[in-house]
């Protein structure tokens, strides 16, 4: 199984909140874990909204 790296997704953001430092704009939540793990734990499926960030030029 290949893990989804949320840090490479355009919807991932850092919240700077101590208890919920990871966020997902696509699903609209903040969490203490990486969002792809939260999605997998709650639905049993991999994240279907992952979109790779555009490469930096």
C-alpha distance matrix in Angstrom:
0.0 3.8 6.4 9.6 12.6 15.4 18.0 17.5 18.1 21.8 21.8 20.9 24.1 25.4 27.9 29.8 30.2 29.9 28.3 26.0 25.2 22.3 22.9 21.6 24.4 22.5 22.2 25.3 24.4 24.5 22.6 22.5 18.6 16.6 16.8 13.2 12.9 16.2 15.2 12.2 14.6 17.4 16.1 13.0 11.6 9.9 12.9 14.8 17.4 15.7 18.2 18.2 21.5 24.1 24.7 27.7 30.7
3.8 0.0 3.8 6.6 9.3 12.4 14.7 14.0 14.9 18.5 19.0 18.1 21.2 22.7 25.5 27.4 28.2 28.2 26.9 24.4 23.1 20.1 20.7 19.4 22.0 20.4 20.6 23.5 22.9 22.8 21.2 21.2 17.3 14.7 15.1 11.6 12.2 15.6 14.7 12.4 15.3 18.0 16.8 14.4 12.3 9.6 11.6 13.5 15.4 13.1 15.2 14.8 17.9 20.5 21.0 23.9 26.9
6.4 3.8 0.0 3.8 6.3 9.2 11.6 11.6 12.4 16.2 16.2 14.9 17.8 19.1 21.8 23.7 24.4 24.4 23.1 20.6 19.4 16.3 17.1 16.1 19.0 17.9 17.9 20.5 19.5 19.2 17.6 17.5 13.7 11.0 11.5 8.3 8.9 12.5 12.0 10.3 13.0 15.7 15.2 13.3 11.5 8.4 9.8 12.4 13.8 11.4 13.8 13.5 16.2 19.3 19.9 22.5 25.8
9.6 6.6 3.8 0.0 3.8 6.0 8.9 8.6 8.8 12.5 12.6 11.5 14.7 16.5 19.3 21.6 22.5 23.0 22.0 19.0 17.6 14.2 14.4 13.0 15.6 14.5 14.9 17.5 17.0 16.9 15.9 16.4 12.9 9.5 9.4 6.4 8.6 11.6 10.8 10.2 13.3 15.4 14.8 13.8 11.4 7.8 7.6 10.0 10.6 7.8 10.2 10.1 12.8 16.1 17.2 19.8 23.2
12.6 9.3 6.3 3.8 0.0 3.8 5.4 5.7 7.1 10.9 11.4 9.6 12.3 13.8 17.0 18.9 20.3 20.8 20.3 17.5 15.4 12.3 13.0 12.2 14.9 14.6 15.5 17.4 16.7 16.0 15.1 15.3 12.1 8.5 9.3 7.6 9.8 12.7 12.7 12.8 15.4 17.5 17.6 16.9 14.8 11.2 10.3 12.6 12.2 8.9 10.4 9.3 11.0 14.4 15.0 17.1 20.7
15.4 12.4 9.2 6.0 3.8 0.0 3.8 5.3 5.0 8.3 8.0 5.9 8.8 10.7 13.7 16.0 17.4 18.5 18.0 14.8 12.7 9.2 9.4 8.5 11.2 11.4 12.4 13.9 13.3 12.7 12.4 13.2 10.5 6.7 6.8 6.5 9.3 11.2 11.2 12.5 14.9 16.3 16.7 16.9 14.9 11.6 9.5 11.8 10.5 7.6 9.1 8.9 10.0 13.7 15.0 16.8 20.5
18.0 14.7 11.6 8.9 5.4 3.8 0.0 3.8 5.5 8.1 8.8 6.1 7.8 9.2 12.8 14.6 16.7 17.8 18.1 15.1 12.3 9.5 10.2 10.2 12.5 13.5 14.9 15.8 15.1 13.9 13.9 14.2 12.0 8.6 9.6 10.0 12.4 14.3 14.8 16.1 18.3 19.8 20.4 20.6 18.7 15.3 13.2 15.2 13.4 10.3 10.6 9.2 8.9 12.3 13.0 14.1 17.9
17.5 14.0 11.6 8.6 5.7 5.3 3.8 0.0 3.8 6.7 8.8 7.6 10.1 12.3 15.9 17.9 20.2 21.5 21.8 18.7 15.9 12.9 12.8 11.9 13.4 13.7 15.8 17.2 17.2 16.7 17.0 17.7 15.3 11.6 11.9 11.5 14.4 16.4 16.1 17.2 20.0 21.3 21.3 21.3 18.8 15.2 13.1 14.2 12.4 8.8 8.1 5.7 5.8 9.1 9.8 11.7 15.4
18.1 14.9 12.4 8.8 7.1 5.0 5.5 3.8 0.0 3.8 5.4 5.6 8.9 12.0 15.0 17.7 19.7 21.4 21.3 17.9 15.6 12.2 11.0 9.1 10.1 10.0 12.4 14.0 14.7 14.9 15.8 17.2 15.1 11.4 10.4 10.2 13.7 15.0 14.1 15.8 18.7 19.4 19.2 19.8 17.1 13.6 10.8 11.5 9.1 5.9 5.2 4.7 5.3 9.1 11.2 13.3 16.8
21.8 18.5 16.2 12.5 10.9 8.3 8.1 6.7 3.8 0.0 3.8 5.7 8.2 11.8 14.5 17.4 19.6 21.9 22.1 18.5 16.3 13.1 11.2 9.1 8.6 9.0 12.2 13.1 14.5 15.1 16.8 18.7 17.2 13.8 12.4 13.0 16.5 17.1 16.2 18.4 21.2 21.4 21.2 22.3 19.6 16.4 13.1 13.1 9.9 7.7 5.9 6.0 4.8 8.0 10.8 12.4 15.7
21.8 19.0 16.2 12.6 11.4 8.0 8.8 8.8 5.4 3.8 0.0 3.8 6.6 10.3 12.3 15.7 17.2 19.7 19.5 15.7 14.1 10.7 8.1 5.5 4.9 5.7 8.6 9.3 10.8 11.7 13.7 16.1 14.9 12.0 9.9 11.1 14.6 14.4 13.6 16.3 18.8 18.5 18.6 20.2 17.9 15.1 11.6 12.0 8.6 7.6 7.4 8.9 8.5 11.8 14.6 16.0 19.4
20.9 18.1 14.9 11.5 9.6 5.9 6.1 7.6 5.6 5.7 3.8 0.0 3.8 7.1 9.6 12.7 14.4 16.5 16.4 12.9 10.7 7.4 5.7 4.8 6.5 8.2 9.9 10.1 10.1 9.8 11.3 13.1 11.9 9.0 7.9 9.7 12.7 12.9 13.0 15.6 17.6 17.9 18.6 19.9 18.0 15.2 12.1 13.6 10.8 9.1 9.6 10.1 9.6 13.1 15.2 16.2 19.8
24.1 21.2 17.8 14.7 12.3 8.8 7.8 10.1 8.9 8.2 6.6 3.8 0.0 3.8 6.3 9.3 11.4 13.8 14.4 11.1 8.5 6.2 5.1 6.3 7.5 10.5 11.8 10.8 10.3 9.0 10.8 12.4 12.2 10.1 9.8 12.5 14.8 14.6 15.4 18.2 19.6 19.9 21.2 22.7 21.2 18.5 15.5 17.2 14.4 12.9 13.1 13.3 11.9 15.0 16.7 16.8 20.4
25.4 22.7 19.1 16.5 13.8 10.7 9.2 12.3 12.0 11.8 10.3 7.1 3.8 0.0 3.8 5.8 8.3 10.5 11.7 8.9 5.7 5.1 6.0 8.9 10.6 13.7 14.4 12.9 11.4 8.9 10.1 10.7 11.3 10.1 10.9 14.0 15.5 15.3 16.9 19.5 20.3 20.9 22.7 24.1 23.1 20.6 18.0 20.2 17.7 16.1 16.6 16.4 14.9 17.9 19.0 18.7 22.3
27.9 25.5 21.8 19.3 17.0 13.7 12.8 15.9 15.0 14.5 12.3 9.6 6.3 3.8 0.0 3.8 5.3 8.4 9.6 7.0 4.9 5.9 6.2 9.6 10.9 14.4 14.5 12.1 10.2 7.4 9.2 10.1 11.9 11.8 12.1 15.7 16.8 15.8 17.7 20.6 20.8 20.9 23.2 25.0 24.4 22.3 19.7 21.8 19.3 18.4 19.2 19.5 18.1 21.0 22.5 22.1 25.5
29.8 27.4 23.7 21.6 18.9 16.0 14.6 17.9 17.7 17.4 15.7 12.7 9.3 5.8 3.8 0.0 3.8 6.2 8.8 7.7 5.4 8.1 9.7 13.2 14.7 18.2 18.2 15.8 13.6 10.4 11.2 10.9 13.2 13.6 14.8 18.3 18.9 18.1 20.5 23.1 23.0 23.5 26.0 27.6 27.2 25.2 22.8 25.2 22.8 21.6 22.3 22.2 20.6 23.3 24.2 23.4 26.7
30.2 28.2 24.4 22.5 20.3 17.4 16.7 20.2 19.7 19.6 17.2 14.4 11.4 8.3 5.3 3.8 0.0 3.8 5.7 5.3 5.1 8.4 10.0 13.7 15.4 18.7 17.8 15.3 12.5 9.1 9.5 9.2 12.3 13.7 14.7 18.3 18.4 17.0 19.7 22.3 21.7 21.9 24.8 26.6 26.7 25.1 22.9 25.5 23.5 22.7 24.0 24.3 23.1 26.1 27.3 26.8 30.2
29.9 28.2 24.4 23.0 20.8 18.5 17.8 21.5 21.4 21.9 19.7 16.5 13.8 10.5 8.4 6.2 3.8 0.0 3.8 5.8 5.9 9.7 12.2 16.0 18.3 21.3 20.1 18.0 14.8 11.1 10.2 8.4 11.7 13.8 15.6 19.0 18.3 17.3 20.4 22.6 21.5 22.2 25.3 26.7 27.3 25.8 24.1 27.1 25.4 24.5 26.0 26.1 25.1 28.2 29.1 28.6 32.1
28.3 26.9 23.1 22.0 20.3 18.0 18.1 21.8 21.3 22.1 19.5 16.4 14.4 11.7 9.6 8.8 5.7 3.8 0.0 3.8 6.2 9.2 11.5 15.0 17.6 20.1 18.4 16.4 12.9 9.3 7.7 5.9 9.7 12.4 13.8 17.2 16.1 14.6 17.9 19.9 18.5 19.0 22.3 23.8 24.7 23.7 22.2 25.3 24.1 23.5 25.5 26.0 25.6 29.0 30.1 30.1 33.7
26.0 24.4 20.6 19.0 17.5 14.8 15.1 18.7 17.9 18.5 15.7 12.9 11.1 8.9 7.0 7.7 5.3 5.8 3.8 0.0 3.8 5.8 7.7 11.2 13.8 16.3 14.8 12.9 9.4 5.7 4.5 4.3 7.7 9.7 10.5 14.1 13.6 12.0 15.0 17.4 16.5 16.8 19.8 21.5 22.0 20.7 18.9 21.8 20.4 19.9 21.8 22.6 22.2 25.6 27.1 27.3 30.9
25.2 23.1 19.4 17.6 15.4 12.7 12.3 15.9 15.6 16.3 14.1 10.7 8.5 5.7 4.9 5.4 5.1 5.9 6.2 3.8 0.0 3.8 6.8 10.5 13.2 16.0 15.3 13.6 10.7 7.0 6.5 5.8 7.9 8.7 10.2 13.7 13.8 13.0 15.8 18.1 17.8 18.6 21.2 22.5 22.5 20.6 18.7 21.5 19.7 18.6 20.1 20.3 19.5 22.9 23.9 23.9 27.6
22.3 20.1 16.3 14.2 12.3 9.2 9.5 12.9 12.2 13.1 10.7 7.4 6.2 5.1 5.9 8.1 8.4 9.7 9.2 5.8 3.8 0.0 3.8 7.1 10.2 12.6 12.1 11.1 8.6 5.6 5.4 6.2 6.5 5.9 6.8 10.2 11.0 10.4 12.6 15.1 15.5 16.1 18.3 19.7 19.2 17.1 14.9 17.7 15.9 14.8 16.4 16.8 16.5 20.0 21.4 21.9 25.6
22.9 20.7 17.1 14.4 13.0 9.4 10.2 12.8 11.0 11.2 8.1 5.7 5.1 6.0 6.2 9.7 10.0 12.2 11.5 7.7 6.8 3.8 0.0 3.8 6.6 9.2 8.8 7.5 5.7 4.2 6.2 8.7 9.0 7.8 6.5 10.1 11.7 10.5 11.7 14.9 15.7 15.5 17.3 19.2 18.3 16.4 13.6 15.8 13.5 13.0 14.5 15.6 15.3 18.8 20.8 21.5 25.1
21.6 19.4 16.1 13.0 12.2 8.5 10.2 11.9 9.1 9.1 5.5 4.8 6.3 8.9 9.6 13.2 13.7 16.0 15.0 11.2 10.5 7.1 3.8 0.0 3.8 5.5 5.7 5.6 5.6 6.5 8.6 11.6 10.9 8.9 6.2 8.9 11.5 10.3 10.2 13.5 15.1 14.5 15.5 17.5 16.2 14.1 10.9 12.5 9.9 9.9 11.6 13.4 13.5 17.0 19.5 20.7 24.3
24.4 22.0 19.0 15.6 14.9 11.2 12.5 13.4 10.1 8.6 4.9 6.5 7.5 10.6 10.9 14.7 15.4 18.3 17.6 13.8 13.2 10.2 6.6 3.8 0.0 3.8 5.6 4.7 6.9 8.8 11.7 14.9 14.6 12.7 9.9 12.1 15.0 13.6 12.9 16.4 18.1 17.0 17.6 20.0 18.3 16.3 12.7 13.3 10.1 10.7 11.5 13.7 13.4 16.4 19.4 20.4 23.7
22.5 20.4 17.9 14.5 14.6 11.4 13.5 13.7 10.0 9.0 5.7 8.2 10.5 13.7 14.4 18.2 18.7 21.3 20.1 16.3 16.0 12.6 9.2 5.5 3.8 0.0 3.8 5.6 8.4 11.0 13.4 16.7 15.7 13.5 10.1 11.2 14.4 13.1 11.4 14.7 16.9 15.6 15.4 17.7 15.7 13.9 10.2 10.0 6.8 8.5 9.7 12.7 13.4 16.4 19.6 21.3 24.5
22.2 20.6 17.9 14.9 15.5 12.4 14.9 15.8 12.4 12.2 8.6 9.9 11.8 14.4 14.5 18.2 17.8 20.1 18.4 14.8 15.3 12.1 8.8 5.7 5.6 3.8 0.0 3.8 5.9 9.2 11.3 14.8 14.1 12.6 8.9 10.3 12.8 10.6 9.0 12.6 14.2 12.4 12.6 15.4 14.0 13.0 9.7 10.3 8.3 10.4 12.6 15.6 16.6 19.8 22.8 24.6 27.9
25.3 23.5 20.5 17.5 17.4 13.9 15.8 17.2 14.0 13.1 9.3 10.1 10.8 12.9 12.1 15.8 15.3 18.0 16.4 12.9 13.6 11.1 7.5 5.6 4.7 5.6 3.8 0.0 3.8 7.2 10.3 14.0 14.3 13.3 10.1 12.6 14.6 12.2 11.6 15.3 16.3 14.5 15.4 18.4 17.4 16.4 13.2 14.1 11.7 13.3 15.0 17.6 17.8 21.0 23.9 25.1 28.4
24.4 22.9 19.5 17.0 16.7 13.3 15.1 17.2 14.7 14.5 10.8 10.1 10.3 11.4 10.2 13.6 12.5 14.8 12.9 9.4 10.7 8.6 5.7 5.6 6.9 8.4 5.9 3.8 0.0 3.8 6.7 10.4 11.1 10.9 8.2 11.4 12.6 9.8 10.4 14.1 14.3 12.8 14.7 17.5 17.1 16.2 13.5 15.3 13.4 14.5 16.6 18.8 19.1 22.5 25.0 26.1 29.6
24.5 22.8 19.2 16.9 16.0 12.7 13.9 16.7 14.9 15.1 11.7 9.8 9.0 8.9 7.4 10.4 9.1 11.1 9.3 5.7 7.0 5.6 4.2 6.5 8.8 11.0 9.2 7.2 3.8 0.0 3.8 7.2 8.7 9.1 7.7 11.5 12.1 9.8 11.5 14.8 14.7 14.0 16.4 18.7 18.6 17.4 15.0 17.4 15.6 15.9 17.9 19.4 19.3 22.8 24.9 25.6 29.2
22.6 21.2 17.6 15.9 15.1 12.4 13.9 17.0 15.8 16.8 13.7 11.3 10.8 10.1 9.2 11.2 9.5 10.2 7.7 4.5 6.5 5.4 6.2 8.6 11.7 13.4 11.3 10.3 6.7 3.8 0.0 3.8 5.4 7.1 6.8 10.3 9.8 7.7 10.5 13.1 12.4 12.5 15.3 17.1 17.5 16.5 14.8 17.8 16.8 16.6 19.1 20.3 20.6 24.3 26.0 26.9 30.6
22.5 21.2 17.5 16.4 15.3 13.2 14.2 17.7 17.2 18.7 16.1 13.1 12.4 10.7 10.1 10.9 9.2 8.4 5.9 4.3 5.8 6.2 8.7 11.6 14.9 16.7 14.8 14.0 10.4 7.2 3.8 0.0 3.8 7.0 8.5 11.5 10.2 9.0 12.5 14.2 13.1 14.1 17.2 18.4 19.1 17.9 16.8 20.2 19.4 18.7 21.1 21.8 22.0 25.7 26.9 27.6 31.3
18.6 17.3 13.7 12.9 12.1 10.5 12.0 15.3 15.1 17.2 14.9 11.9 12.2 11.3 11.9 13.2 12.3 11.7 9.7 7.7 7.9 6.5 9.0 10.9 14.6 15.7 14.1 14.3 11.1 8.7 5.4 3.8 0.0 3.8 6.1 8.3 6.7 6.7 10.1 11.3 10.7 12.4 15.1 15.7 16.1 14.7 13.9 17.5 17.1 16.1 18.7 19.3 20.0 23.8 24.9 26.0 29.8
16.6 14.7 11.0 9.5 8.5 6.7 8.6 11.6 11.4 13.8 12.0 9.0 10.1 10.1 11.8 13.6 13.7 13.8 12.4 9.7 8.7 5.9 7.8 8.9 12.7 13.5 12.6 13.3 10.9 9.1 7.1 7.0 3.8 0.0 3.9 5.7 5.6 6.8 9.1 10.4 11.1 12.8 14.7 15.1 14.7 12.5 11.3 14.7 14.1 12.6 15.1 15.5 16.4 20.1 21.3 22.6 26.4
16.8 15.1 11.5 9.4 9.3 6.8 9.6 11.9 10.4 12.4 9.9 7.9 9.8 10.9 12.1 14.8 14.7 15.6 13.8 10.5 10.2 6.8 6.5 6.2 9.9 10.1 8.9 10.1 8.2 7.7 6.8 8.5 6.1 3.9 0.0 3.8 5.4 5.0 6.2 8.6 9.9 10.6 12.1 13.2 12.4 10.5 8.6 11.8 11.0 10.3 13.2 14.5 15.7 19.5 21.3 22.9 26.7
13.2 11.6 8.3 6.4 7.6 6.5 10.0 11.5 10.2 13.0 11.1 9.7 12.5 14.0 15.7 18.3 18.3 19.0 17.2 14.1 13.7 10.2 10.1 8.9 12.1 11.2 10.3 12.6 11.4 11.5 10.3 11.5 8.3 5.7 3.8 0.0 3.8 5.5 5.1 6.1 8.6 10.0 10.5 10.7 9.4 7.0 5.8 9.4 9.7 8.7 12.1 13.4 15.4 19.1 20.9 23.0 26.7
12.9 12.2 8.9 8.6 9.8 9.3 12.4 14.4 13.7 16.5 14.6 12.7 14.8 15.5 16.8 18.9 18.4 18.3 16.1 13.6 13.8 11.0 11.7 11.5 15.0 14.4 12.8 14.6 12.6 12.1 9.8 10.2 6.7 5.6 5.4 3.8 0.0 3.8 5.4 5.1 6.0 8.5 10.0 9.7 9.7 8.3 8.6 12.4 13.2 12.5 15.9 16.9 18.9 22.6 24.1 26.1 29.8
16.2 15.6 12.5 11.6 12.7 11.2 14.3 16.4 15.0 17.1 14.4 12.9 14.6 15.3 15.8 18.1 17.0 17.3 14.6 12.0 13.0 10.4 10.5 10.3 13.6 13.1 10.6 12.2 9.8 9.8 7.7 9.0 6.7 6.8 5.0 5.5 3.8 0.0 3.8 5.5 5.2 6.1 8.5 9.6 10.2 9.7 9.2 12.7 13.3 13.5 16.9 18.6 20.3 24.1 25.9 27.8 31.5
15.2 14.7 12.0 10.8 12.7 11.2 14.8 16.1 14.1 16.2 13.6 13.0 15.4 16.9 17.7 20.5 19.7 20.4 17.9 15.0 15.8 12.6 11.7 10.2 12.9 11.4 9.0 11.6 10.4 11.5 10.5 12.5 10.1 9.1 6.2 5.1 5.4 3.8 0.0 3.8 5.6 5.3 5.9 7.5 7.2 6.9 6.1 9.3 10.4 11.2 14.9 17.1 19.3 22.9 25.1 27.4 30.9
12.2 12.4 10.3 10.2 12.8 12.5 16.1 17.2 15.8 18.4 16.3 15.6 18.2 19.5 20.6 23.1 22.3 22.6 19.9 17.4 18.1 15.1 14.9 13.5 16.4 14.7 12.6 15.3 14.1 14.8 13.1 14.2 11.3 10.4 8.6 6.1 5.1 5.5 3.8 0.0 3.8 5.5 5.4 4.7 5.0 5.3 6.9 10.2 12.3 12.6 16.4 18.3 20.9 24.4 26.3 28.8 32.3
14.6 15.3 13.0 13.3 15.4 14.9 18.3 20.0 18.7 21.2 18.8 17.6 19.6 20.3 20.8 23.0 21.7 21.5 18.5 16.5 17.8 15.5 15.7 15.1 18.1 16.9 14.2 16.3 14.3 14.7 12.4 13.1 10.7 11.1 9.9 8.6 6.0 5.2 5.6 3.8 0.0 3.8 5.8 5.6 7.9 9.1 10.5 13.7 15.5 16.1 19.8 21.6 23.9 27.6 29.4 31.6 35.3
17.4 18.0 15.7 15.4 17.5 16.3 19.8 21.3 19.4 21.4 18.5 17.9 19.9 20.9 20.9 23.5 21.9 22.2 19.0 16.8 18.6 16.1 15.5 14.5 17.0 15.6 12.4 14.5 12.8 14.0 12.5 14.1 12.4 12.8 10.6 10.0 8.5 6.1 5.3 5.5 3.8 0.0 3.8 6.1 8.3 10.1 10.7 13.3 14.9 16.3 20.0 22.4 24.6 28.2 30.4 32.6 36.2
16.1 16.8 15.2 14.8 17.6 16.7 20.4 21.3 19.2 21.2 18.6 18.6 21.2 22.7 23.2 26.0 24.8 25.3 22.3 19.8 21.2 18.3 17.3 15.5 17.6 15.4 12.6 15.4 14.7 16.4 15.3 17.2 15.1 14.7 12.1 10.5 10.0 8.5 5.9 5.4 5.8 3.8 0.0 3.8 5.4 8.1 9.1 11.0 13.3 15.1 18.9 21.4 24.1 27.5 29.9 32.4 35.9
13.0 14.4 13.3 13.8 16.9 16.9 20.6 21.3 19.8 22.3 20.2 19.9 22.7 24.1 25.0 27.6 26.6 26.7 23.8 21.5 22.5 19.7 19.2 17.5 20.0 17.7 15.4 18.4 17.5 18.7 17.1 18.4 15.7 15.1 13.2 10.7 9.7 9.6 7.5 4.7 5.6 6.1 3.8 0.0 3.8 7.0 9.5 11.7 14.6 15.7 19.4 21.6 24.5 27.9 30.0 32.7 36.1
11.6 12.3 11.5 11.4 14.8 14.9 18.7 18.8 17.1 19.6 17.9 18.0 21.2 23.1 24.4 27.2 26.7 27.3 24.7 22.0 22.5 19.2 18.3 16.2 18.3 15.7 14.0 17.4 17.1 18.6 17.5 19.1 16.1 14.7 12.4 9.4 9.7 10.2 7.2 5.0 7.9 8.3 5.4 3.8 0.0 3.8 6.5 8.2 11.4 12.5 16.2 18.4 21.5 24.8 26.9 29.8 33.1
9.9 9.6 8.4 7.8 11.2 11.6 15.3 15.2 13.6 16.4 15.1 15.2 18.5 20.6 22.3 25.2 25.1 25.8 23.7 20.7 20.6 17.1 16.4 14.1 16.3 13.9 13.0 16.4 16.2 17.4 16.5 17.9 14.7 12.5 10.5 7.0 8.3 9.7 6.9 5.3 9.1 10.1 8.1 7.0 3.8 0.0 3.8 6.2 9.1 9.3 12.9 14.8 18.0 21.2 23.2 26.1 29.4
12.9 11.6 9.8 7.6 10.3 9.5 13.2 13.1 10.8 13.1 11.6 12.1 15.5 18.0 19.7 22.8 22.9 24.1 22.2 18.9 18.7 14.9 13.6 10.9 12.7 10.2 9.7 13.2 13.5 15.0 14.8 16.8 13.9 11.3 8.6 5.8 8.6 9.2 6.1 6.9 10.5 10.7 9.1 9.5 6.5 3.8 0.0 3.8 5.7 6.2 10.0 12.4 15.3 18.6 20.9 23.7 27.0
14.8 13.5 12.4 10.0 12.6 11.8 15.2 14.2 11.5 13.1 12.0 13.6 17.2 20.2 21.8 25.2 25.5 27.1 25.3 21.8 21.5 17.7 15.8 12.5 13.3 10.0 10.3 14.1 15.3 17.4 17.8 20.2 17.5 14.7 11.8 9.4 12.4 12.7 9.3 10.2 13.7 13.3 11.0 11.7 8.2 6.2 3.8 0.0 3.8 5.8 8.9 11.9 15.0 17.9 20.6 23.6 26.7
17.4 15.4 13.8 10.6 12.2 10.5 13.4 12.4 9.1 9.9 8.6 10.8 14.4 17.7 19.3 22.8 23.5 25.4 24.1 20.4 19.7 15.9 13.5 9.9 10.1 6.8 8.3 11.7 13.4 15.6 16.8 19.4 17.1 14.1 11.0 9.7 13.2 13.3 10.4 12.3 15.5 14.9 13.3 14.6 11.4 9.1 5.7 3.8 0.0 3.8 6.3 9.9 12.4 15.2 18.3 21.0 24.1
15.7 13.1 11.4 7.8 8.9 7.6 10.3 8.8 5.9 7.7 7.6 9.1 12.9 16.1 18.4 21.6 22.7 24.5 23.5 19.9 18.6 14.8 13.0 9.9 10.7 8.5 10.4 13.3 14.5 15.9 16.6 18.7 16.1 12.6 10.3 8.7 12.5 13.5 11.2 12.6 16.1 16.3 15.1 15.7 12.5 9.3 6.2 5.8 3.8 0.0 3.8 6.6 9.4 12.5 15.2 18.0 21.2
18.2 15.2 13.8 10.2 10.4 9.1 10.6 8.1 5.2 5.9 7.4 9.6 13.1 16.6 19.2 22.3 24.0 26.0 25.5 21.8 20.1 16.4 14.5 11.6 11.5 9.7 12.6 15.0 16.6 17.9 19.1 21.1 18.7 15.1 13.2 12.1 15.9 16.9 14.9 16.4 19.8 20.0 18.9 19.4 16.2 12.9 10.0 8.9 6.3 3.8 0.0 3.8 6.4 9.0 12.0 14.9 17.9
18.2 14.8 13.5 10.1 9.3 8.9 9.2 5.7 4.7 6.0 8.9 10.1 13.3 16.4 19.5 22.2 24.3 26.1 26.0 22.6 20.3 16.8 15.6 13.4 13.7 12.7 15.6 17.6 18.8 19.4 20.3 21.8 19.3 15.5 14.5 13.4 16.9 18.6 17.1 18.3 21.6 22.4 21.4 21.6 18.4 14.8 12.4 11.9 9.9 6.6 3.8 0.0 3.8 6.4 8.7 11.8 14.8
21.5 17.9 16.2 12.8 11.0 10.0 8.9 5.8 5.3 4.8 8.5 9.6 11.9 14.9 18.1 20.6 23.1 25.1 25.6 22.2 19.5 16.5 15.3 13.5 13.4 13.4 16.6 17.8 19.1 19.3 20.6 22.0 20.0 16.4 15.7 15.4 18.9 20.3 19.3 20.9 23.9 24.6 24.1 24.5 21.5 18.0 15.3 15.0 12.4 9.4 6.4 3.8 0.0 3.8 6.3 8.7 11.9
24.1 20.5 19.3 16.1 14.4 13.7 12.3 9.1 9.1 8.0 11.8 13.1 15.0 17.9 21.0 23.3 26.1 28.2 29.0 25.6 22.9 20.0 18.8 17.0 16.4 16.4 19.8 21.0 22.5 22.8 24.3 25.7 23.8 20.1 19.5 19.1 22.6 24.1 22.9 24.4 27.6 28.2 27.5 27.9 24.8 21.2 18.6 17.9 15.2 12.5 9.0 6.4 3.8 0.0 3.8 6.4 8.9
24.7 21.0 19.9 17.2 15.0 15.0 13.0 9.8 11.2 10.8 14.6 15.2 16.7 19.0 22.5 24.2 27.3 29.1 30.1 27.1 23.9 21.4 20.8 19.5 19.4 19.6 22.8 23.9 25.0 24.9 26.0 26.9 24.9 21.3 21.3 20.9 24.1 25.9 25.1 26.3 29.4 30.4 29.9 30.0 26.9 23.2 20.9 20.6 18.3 15.2 12.0 8.7 6.3 3.8 0.0 3.8 6.3
27.7 23.9 22.5 19.8 17.1 16.8 14.1 11.7 13.3 12.4 16.0 16.2 16.8 18.7 22.1 23.4 26.8 28.6 30.1 27.3 23.9 21.9 21.5 20.7 20.4 21.3 24.6 25.1 26.1 25.6 26.9 27.6 26.0 22.6 22.9 23.0 26.1 27.8 27.4 28.8 31.6 32.6 32.4 32.7 29.8 26.1 23.7 23.6 21.0 18.0 14.9 11.8 8.7 6.4 3.8 0.0 3.8
30.7 26.9 25.8 23.2 20.7 20.5 17.9 15.4 16.8 15.7 19.4 19.8 20.4 22.3 25.5 26.7 30.2 32.1 33.7 30.9 27.6 25.6 25.1 24.3 23.7 24.5 27.9 28.4 29.6 29.2 30.6 31.3 29.8 26.4 26.7 26.7 29.8 31.5 30.9 32.3 35.3 36.2 35.9 36.1 33.1 29.4 27.0 26.7 24.1 21.2 17.9 14.8 11.9 8.9 6.3 3.8 0.0
